[in-house]
Amino acid sequence: MAPALGGEDSAPGPHDYFDAALAACKALTATWYAKRHGLALERVETHVERDDSRERQGAYTLKVKLAFHGALSPADQQRLYNAVAQCPIHKLMTTSTVDIVTEPLEA
C-alpha cells in the first residue's frame, strides 16, 4: 500500500489486485483462444493503466494495453483482440451487479 495511505509501499494494494485480475484474465483468454484456434501465439504482454481520479464519483477507468507475440497475421491479432474483449472478468466488471455479503468466519 502507498505511504500516503498508511502503508510502506512493500506490496501491491487492493486496486493493484483488482486491476491485475483483469490483465491476467485477458492474457489467459488470448492463450486459450489461440490454442483452440491453432494461432501461433507465443506469449501475451499486458499493461494496465488506471485512472481512479473519479472513483468517488463512481467512475474507475482501466486501459489494458496488449501485445501478442508470435507469427501472427494482422487478422489473427484482431481475432485475439476480439476474444479478449469478452474475457470473463471484463464481463463481470462491466455487465454484472456484484453483491457482497461480509460475515464472520466460523471455526
C-alpha positions as CSV (number, residue, x, y, z in Angstrom):
1,M,0.0,0.0,0.0
2,A,1.2,3.5,-0.8
3,P,2.8,5.5,2.1
4,A,0.1,8.2,1.6
5,L,-2.4,5.6,2.6
6,G,-0.5,4.4,5.6
7,G,1.5,1.6,4.0
8,E,5.2,1.1,3.4
9,D,4.8,0.5,-0.3
10,S,6.2,-3.0,0.1
11,A,3.3,-4.9,-1.5
12,P,0.5,-4.4,-4.0
13,G,-2.5,-2.5,-2.8
14,P,-6.1,-3.7,-3.3
15,H,-6.6,-1.8,-6.5
16,D,-3.5,-3.4,-7.9
17,Y,-5.0,-6.9,-7.4
18,F,-8.3,-5.8,-8.9
19,D,-6.5,-4.4,-12.0
20,A,-4.2,-7.5,-12.2
21,A,-7.3,-9.8,-12.3
22,L,-8.4,-8.1,-15.5
23,A,-5.0,-8.2,-17.1
24,A,-4.5,-11.9,-16.2
25,C,-7.9,-12.8,-17.5
26,K,-7.2,-11.1,-20.8
27,A,-3.9,-12.9,-21.2
28,L,-5.4,-16.3,-20.3
29,T,-8.3,-15.8,-22.7
30,A,-5.9,-14.9,-25.5
31,T,-3.8,-18.0,-24.7
32,W,-6.8,-20.3,-24.6
33,Y,-8.3,-18.8,-27.8
34,A,-5.0,-19.1,-29.7
35,K,-4.5,-22.7,-28.6
36,R,-8.1,-23.6,-29.5
37,H,-7.9,-22.0,-33.0
38,G,-4.3,-23.0,-33.8
39,L,-2.9,-19.5,-33.8
40,A,0.9,-19.1,-33.4
41,L,0.7,-17.1,-30.2
42,E,4.0,-17.4,-28.2
43,R,3.2,-15.0,-25.4
44,V,1.0,-12.1,-24.3
45,E,2.2,-8.9,-22.7
46,T,-0.3,-6.8,-20.7
47,H,-0.1,-3.4,-19.2
48,V,-2.9,-1.8,-17.2
49,E,-3.2,2.0,-16.8
50,R,-5.6,3.1,-14.1
51,D,-7.5,6.3,-13.8
52,D,-9.1,6.4,-10.4
53,S,-9.3,10.2,-10.2
54,R,-13.1,10.0,-10.3
55,E,-13.6,6.8,-8.2
56,R,-15.5,8.7,-5.5
57,Q,-18.0,9.8,-8.2
58,G,-18.5,6.2,-9.3
59,A,-16.0,6.1,-12.3
60,Y,-13.0,3.8,-12.3
61,T,-11.2,3.5,-15.7
62,L,-8.8,0.8,-16.7
63,K,-7.0,0.9,-20.0
64,V,-5.5,-2.5,-20.8
65,K,-2.8,-2.5,-23.5
66,L,-1.9,-5.8,-25.0
67,A,0.9,-7.1,-27.2
68,F,0.6,-10.5,-28.9
69,H,4.0,-12.1,-29.7
70,G,4.4,-14.8,-32.3
71,A,4.0,-15.4,-36.0
72,L,0.5,-13.8,-36.2
73,S,-1.1,-12.0,-39.1
74,P,-3.0,-8.8,-38.6
75,A,-6.2,-10.8,-38.9
76,D,-5.0,-13.2,-36.2
77,Q,-4.2,-10.3,-33.9
78,Q,-7.6,-8.8,-34.5
79,R,-9.2,-12.2,-33.6
80,L,-7.3,-12.2,-30.4
81,Y,-8.3,-8.6,-29.5
82,N,-11.9,-9.5,-30.2
83,A,-11.6,-12.6,-27.9
84,V,-10.0,-10.8,-25.0
85,A,-12.7,-8.1,-25.1
86,Q,-15.0,-10.9,-24.0
87,C,-13.0,-12.3,-21.1
88,P,-15.0,-13.4,-18.1
89,I,-13.5,-10.8,-15.7
90,H,-14.1,-8.0,-18.2
91,K,-17.7,-9.1,-18.5
92,L,-18.1,-9.4,-14.7
93,M,-16.6,-5.9,-14.2
94,T,-18.8,-4.2,-16.8
95,T,-22.1,-6.1,-17.0
96,S,-22.9,-7.5,-13.6
97,T,-24.1,-6.2,-10.3
98,V,-21.9,-7.7,-7.7
99,D,-23.5,-8.2,-4.2
100,I,-21.1,-8.7,-1.4
101,V,-22.0,-10.2,1.9
102,T,-19.4,-10.0,4.7
103,E,-19.8,-12.5,7.5
104,P,-17.7,-13.9,10.4
105,L,-15.6,-17.0,9.6
106,E,-16.9,-19.7,11.8
107,A,-14.3,-22.0,13.3
